[in-house]
Amino acid sequence: MKTIARLMAVAALTCLALQPAAAQTITSKTFAYFSVGGHTAAELDAELSKRGPMMKHSGARHPGATKIKWGGSVTYVRRGSRCAVGEAKVTLSTQIILPRWKNRNRTTASLALIWDTLASDIRRHEERHAEIARQHARDLERALKKLRPESDCERMQARVDRVTADAVTKHDADQARFDRVESKNFNDRMMRLLVHRLKNRGE
């Protein structure tokens, strides 16, 4: 249903003096909003299609998105005659972009219910994208820390690059898989959520 803007950068530093291996995942999450107008369901659909964040890979706009930016650094140390990862730091920043309906308080009860249900589901969906990214960042950090030494630092850096590339590939695949499942189940999920909200409102 949505895609991700991403950047993966792991900066490789020169071999340093021997020091203990360490890793620290640094993550941040922020929110941004875009306003939509409209007074009917059709107008809301049109507004979301017109003002939602643009997805680069499809060229289409979506009702929400999660921008993901990876970064970090790796240092290399000598261990005897071999080169090893000294310190590995992975950073991750996520920005969740959500819609905000400016006419929410001037609408019918039924349309307000539908909007609230949809907006809540969009937020849950994007929060999950951010969590998937965080899990992969932690996995990458652990993988870098566990790498065995190589005969020289060029080989060590090449292994770091391969592990990083593999992590990006797995991350992208998991995000795409999540989107496919969510898209397939969207109608059933929305109906269940609407029924649940209606029941709660009647209690």
Secondary structure, 3 states (H helix, E strand, C coil): CCCEEEECCCEEEEEECCCCCEEEEEEEEEEEEEEECCCCHHHHHHHHHHHCCEECCCCEECCCEEEEEEEEEEEEEEECCEEEEEEEEEEEEEEEEEEEECCCCCCCHHHHHHHHHHHHHHHHHHHHHHHHHHHHHHHHHHHHHCCCCECCHHHHHHHHHHHHHHHHHHHHHHHHHHHHHHHHCHHHHHHHHHHHHHHHHHC
